[in-house]
């Protein structure tokens, strides 16, 4: 199933502008969610629910790539932290990959660089999971 694309989703603001888009694929037993846009209060609840559904369906090795995320607020951070806890409760992990300098600065200011396993890209995050088997 390497690289099989099985979901593409969009979260739309009330004004019908796209706030965030994401695509999900599975490589071996690792689920990679690639995000673009803004992860803010207008879409963080929907995004969190989506990730929680993946976890409830048995996804415990999760990578969220954020190369295309140009804005992140506290509700977006909260969604990621909630899902990190849920994966770790299941003896899994949620890794973050591809942060822009602006978004990485938010992780640093909040101290979440010490909480999340952050990688420069999805490939290095996948390799990090290989060392944990």
N, C-alpha and C positions, 0 to 999 in steps of 0.2 A: 504494500500500500504506500510505498514511498512517494511522497509528493501528491497524493490523491487529494484534489480539492473537493470538499464535500459541503461547504457552507460559504455563502457570501451574504453578508448582512449590512444593512445601513440603518443608522439611527437618524431620524429626521426631526429638526426643531419644529416648533409650532408654526413658524413662518415658512415652513417647507424648504428651508435651506439645510443642506447636509452638514451636520455637526461632526459626525464620525462615521467612517466606514471600516469594516474589518472583514478579513478573509481567514478561513480556518483550513488547515491541512494537517494530515497526520503523517509523520515519518517514523516508521517502526511503531513504538508505543508512546511516542512523544507528540503531543498536540501543540501546534504553533498557530497562534492567533496574531495576524499582522494587521496593525491599526494605522489609520491615517485620519487626520483632521484634529478636532478638538475633543478632549476628554474632560468635559465639564459638567456642571449641574444639569444641563439640558439632556444629557445622555448617559451619565454615569450609572444611574439606577438600572437602566435597560442593559447596559454592558455588564454590570455586576450580575444581574439575573442570568444573562447568557453564560457567563463563566461558571456560575454556580450550577446551572443545568449540566454543563459539560462535566463538572466534578461529580455531580450526583449520578451521572451515567457511567462513571468509572474512569474519568480522566484525572490521573494523579500526577502526571508528569507534563507540565504545562509551561510553555514559553509565550510571553507576550512581547512581540516586537513592536517598537514604537518609533521606527525611523521616520515615519510620516506624521507623527503627532507634533503639532506646532503649539499646542496650549494644553496645560494640565492644571486643574484647580484642586482644592481640598476634597471635593466630592469624588473626583477621579482617583486621587490617592487612597481615599477611604475604600473605594470599590476594589482596588488592587490589594490593599491590606486584608480586607475581609476574605478575599479569595485565596490569598497566601495562607491565612490561618486554616481555611477549609482544606486546602491540599495537604498542609502539614499534619492536620488532624488525621488524615488518611495515610500518613507515612509517605507522602509525596512532596513535591515542591513546585513552586511557581517562580520561574526565572524571568528577568526582564532583559531585553536586548535592544540595542540600537537607539539609545537615547540621544537626542540632539543636545547641544551644549546648554540651551535654555531650560529644557526639561530636566536634564541631569542636575542643573543648579537647584531646582526645586527639591529633588531627592536629597541633595546634599544639605540644603538649608533645614529640611525637616528631620534629618538624621536617618532617613530611610535607606541610605546607601549601606548602612550597617545591618539592615534588616533583610533586604532583598539581595539575592545573588544576581548581580548586574554584569552583562557581557556586552562587548562592542557590536556583536551581530548574532544572528540566530545560529549560525554554524558553530560558533564557540560555545554557545549555551547547550546545543545538542551534545557536543563533546563532553561538556561538564557532567551531563546526565550519564554518559557512558562510564564515568569514573565512580558512579554511585551505585551501580547495580549490585 
